[in-house]
Amino acid sequence: MNEVEGIGVLGQLRKYKKEIEEIEQILGKALGYPYYKDDPKNFPNATEADGVCVGDNTAWGLAMEASDLIAKLRKRHPTQEEALAQYNWLKENSKRKK
């Protein structure tokens, strides 16, 4: 008997739903979405354990947002190897001009 047969289809769907919600929370926190606890007017008694409000964003949409942000950051901030290559190039070219 495999895992799906053991817990049933509904159990497996519940497991996937919980996993997707956890992924949404991980991505939402990394992207700086607001915590429920920071809006006591709309979410009284919310704590940090309640997580962040990602609105109607899906795990897929949050992953795309994170991917876009990573790509922008990589363009803005070179890796250590890229920075070293740029430094060495500038160093070599400044010697040639002297």
BAFI-3210 file (N, C-alpha, C; in Angstrom, 3 decimals, decimal comma, padded with zeros to 6 digits):
// residues 98
n [1|2|3|4|5|6|7|8|9|10|11|12|13|14|15|16|17|18|19|20|21|22|23|24|25|26|27|28|29|30|31|32|33|34|35|36|37|38|39|40|41|42|43|44|45|46|47|48|49|50|51|52|53|54|55|56|57|58|59|60|61|62|63|64|65|66|67|68|69|70|71|72|73|74|75|76|77|78|79|80|81|82|83|84|85|86|87|88|89|90|91|92|93|94|95|96|97|98]
n.u [000,848|000,615|001,502|-000,619|-002,845|-002,920|-003,639|-005,735|-007,427|-008,567|-007,173|-004,601|-004,945|-005,481|-003,006|-001,376|-002,534|-001,913|000,868|001,225|000,214|002,157|004,375|003,532|003,606|006,348|007,476|006,023|006,916|009,653|009,484|008,574|005,896|003,099|002,662|-000,069|-000,401|000,421|-001,685|-003,902|-006,472|-007,967|-007,290|-007,681|-006,063|-004,207|-001,127|002,460|002,696|000,536|001,337|001,957|000,080|-000,807|-002,714|-004,652|-002,710|-001,039|000,939|002,418|002,369|003,683|006,164|006,987|007,181|009,250|011,274|011,561|012,497|014,924|016,325|016,533|018,096|020,435|021,335|021,882|023,736|026,694|028,018|030,544|032,614|032,131|032,469|035,173|036,319|035,609|037,039|039,689|039,838|039,528|041,792|043,897|043,415|043,785|046,500|047,512|047,016|048,816]
n.v [-001,177|002,183|005,582|007,363|005,655|004,795|007,033|007,989|009,747|012,267|012,837|013,068|015,313|017,217|017,238|018,240|020,781|021,951|021,960|023,692|026,063|026,479|026,949|029,319|030,998|030,973|032,156|034,577|035,801|036,080|037,878|040,095|040,558|041,861|041,137|039,483|040,130|042,743|044,292|044,973|046,010|044,836|042,193|041,127|039,937|038,456|036,751|036,399|033,789|033,407|034,251|035,784|038,039|037,154|037,781|037,303|036,011|033,262|030,287|029,805|032,350|033,876|032,629|033,336|036,113|036,190|035,075|037,016|039,132|038,079|037,890|040,632|041,530|040,095|041,301|043,829|043,415|041,994|038,614|037,237|036,209|037,511|040,173|040,135|039,564|041,892|043,762|042,881|043,276|046,073|046,822|045,807|047,250|049,865|049,932|049,752|052,252|053,914]
n.w [000,000|-000,908|000,125|-000,510|-000,720|001,901|003,519|002,166|-000,492|000,172|002,523|001,482|-000,147|001,825|003,072|000,989|000,714|003,191|002,988|000,806|001,902|003,870|002,242|001,015|003,257|003,909|001,594|001,568|003,950|003,357|001,261|002,493|003,208|005,090|008,585|010,160|012,836|012,977|012,282|014,215|014,223|012,136|012,531|015,327|018,248|016,839|016,411|016,039|015,251|013,603|011,173|007,931|005,842|002,767|001,040|-001,878|-003,240|-004,746|-004,100|-006,389|-007,649|-005,692|-005,742|-008,315|-007,964|-006,071|-007,614|-009,629|-008,041|-007,099|-009,529|-010,193|-008,044|-008,496|-010,827|-009,881|-007,846|-008,144|-008,175|-006,015|-007,577|-010,024|-009,243|-008,531|-011,023|-012,415|-010,908|-011,349|-014,127|-014,291|-012,868|-014,493|-016,874|-016,031|-015,615|-018,179|-019,274|-018,153]
ca.u [000,000|001,420|001,084|-001,929|-003,855|-002,947|-004,382|-006,869|-007,272|-008,846|-006,044|-003,483|-005,260|-005,269|-001,550|-000,878|-003,036|-001,098|002,210|001,152|000,072|003,473|005,214|003,076|004,104|007,806|007,719|005,467|007,835|010,887|009,185|008,223|004,463|002,811|002,166|-001,421|-000,298|000,687|-002,953|-004,840|-007,838|-008,608|-006,959|-007,440|-005,476|-003,272|000,246|003,440|002,433|-000,491|002,037|001,804|-001,093|-000,394|-003,888|-005,096|-001,555|-000,848|002,338|003,037|002,567|004,723|007,442|007,352|007,605|010,569|012,194|011,821|013,321|016,268|016,950|016,880|019,207|021,650|021,808|022,372|024,836|027,387|028,545|031,931|033,471|031,939|033,083|036,617|036,659|035,523|038,162|040,915|039,786|039,814|043,191|044,724|043,217|044,342|047,949|047,819|046,872|049,932]
ca.v [000,000|003,404|006,616|007,899|004,670|004,704|008,142|008,316|010,899|013,501|013,058|013,537|016,689|018,058|017,327|019,164|022,121|022,439|022,218|024,905|027,191|026,695|027,561|030,708|031,733|031,122|033,150|035,854|036,391|036,464|039,021|041,242|040,788|042,263|040,145|039,701|040,735|044,169|044,956|044,514|046,456|043,822|040,850|041,195|038,760|037,743|036,694|036,084|032,421|033,443|034,460|036,989|038,101|037,170|038,132|036,248|035,466|031,817|029,881|030,011|033,789|034,320|032,108|034,185|037,398|035,969|034,857|038,332|039,895|037,491|038,290|042,057|041,659|039,584|042,324|044,964|043,013|040,857|037,585|037,479|035,924|038,584|041,382|039,955|039,691|043,316|044,418|042,535|043,941|047,493|046,913|045,592|048,334|051,103|049,822|049,987|053,657|054,658]
ca.w [000,000|-000,929|001,080|-000,893|-000,334|003,359|004,141|001,321|-001,387|000,914|003,421|000,668|-000,542|003,019|003,248|-000,034|001,039|004,313|002,462|-000,019|002,823|004,486|001,206|000,896|004,414|003,758|000,546|002,002|004,933|002,658|000,397|003,333|003,356|006,471|009,540|010,669|014,167|012,838|011,956|015,243|013,937|011,300|013,019|016,779|018,909|015,969|016,916|015,008|014,799|012,555|009,910|007,122|004,975|001,357|000,248|-002,798|-003,957|-004,648|-003,959|-007,703|-007,834|-004,761|-006,255|-009,453|-007,395|-005,476|-008,728|-010,230|-007,104|-007,131|-010,795|-010,077|-007,101|-009,140|-011,769|-009,115|-006,973|-008,764|-007,293|-005,621|-008,736|-011,002|-008,697|-008,641|-012,443|-012,743|-010,248|-012,077|-015,431|-014,063|-012,436|-015,681|-017,832|-015,501|-015,795|-019,595|-019,595|-017,557]
c.u [000,897|000,811|-000,307|-003,030|-004,008|-003,747|-005,588|-006,619|-007,518|-007,716|-004,836|-003,714|-005,072|-003,779|-000,954|-001,296|-002,201|000,312|002,229|001,022|001,399|004,424|004,834|003,602|005,613|008,115|007,206|006,372|009,105|010,685|008,720|006,743|004,158|002,272|000,735|-001,375|-000,086|-000,555|-004,030|-006,280|-008,602|-008,377|-006,656|-006,935|-004,544|-001,879|001,181|003,212|001,372|000,104|001,742|000,577|-000,618|-001,571|-004,310|-003,946|-001,444|000,627|003,076|003,340|003,651|006,098|007,909|007,853|009,003|011,620|012,555|012,742|014,755|017,010|017,377|018,080|020,516|022,211|022,462|023,627|025,529|027,833|029,991|032,869|033,366|032,595|034,607|037,077|036,618|036,701|039,460|040,965|040,127|041,277|044,127|044,618|043,764|045,857|048,336|047,780|048,041|051,138]
c.v [001,246|004,446|007,159|006,941|004,610|005,815|008,558|009,578|012,203|013,831|013,602|014,984|017,648|018,278|018,329|020,598|022,740|022,797|023,493|026,143|027,505|027,365|029,031|031,556|031,977|032,215|034,529|036,559|036,885|037,712|040,246|041,554|041,085|041,105|040,508|040,457|042,240|044,970|044,509|044,947|045,381|042,398|040,896|039,855|037,946|037,812|036,394|034,689|032,372|033,753|035,775|036,881|038,218|037,488|036,982|035,694|033,966|031,518|030,118|031,485|034,342|033,847|032,943|035,555|037,277|035,793|036,179|039,168|039,380|037,919|039,760|042,254|041,162|040,582|043,475|044,645|041,789|039,837|037,926|037,260|037,028|039,875|041,306|040,112|041,155|044,087|044,156|043,208|045,412|047,705|046,784|046,759|049,655|051,102|050,157|051,451|054,474|054,648]
c.w [000,000|000,012|000,767|-000,483|001,173|004,009|003,304|000,512|-000,651|001,883|002,669|000,225|000,628|003,265|002,253|000,272|002,158|003,827|001,621|000,859|003,517|003,495|001,026|002,050|004,313|002,749|000,958|003,004|004,258|001,800|001,179|003,419|004,817|007,325|009,945|011,990|014,099|012,447|012,943|014,995|013,150|011,794|014,510|017,302|018,007|016,581|015,756|014,428|013,700|011,187|009,230|006,239|003,527|000,443|-000,639|-003,639|-003,721|-004,460|-005,273|-007,930|-006,934|-005,219|-007,439|-008,973|-006,795|-006,564|-009,405|-009,345|-007,097|-008,397|-010,746|-009,163|-007,708|-010,144|-011,030|-008,310|-007,567|-007,719|-006,962|-006,802|-009,787|-010,534|-008,802|-010,084|-012,872|-012,153|-011,008|-013,439|-015,283|-013,683|-013,640|-016,659|-017,328|-015,630|-017,228|-019,947|-019,074|-018,435]
res [m|n|e|v|e|g|i|g|v|l|g|q|l|r|k|y|k|k|e|i|e|e|i|e|q|i|l|g|k|a|l|g|y|p|y|y|k|d|d|p|k|n|f|p|n|a|t|e|a|d|g|v|c|v|g|d|n|t|a|w|g|l|a|m|e|a|s|d|l|i|a|k|l|r|k|r|h|p|t|q|e|e|a|l|a|q|y|n|w|l|k|e|n|s|k|r|k|k]
***
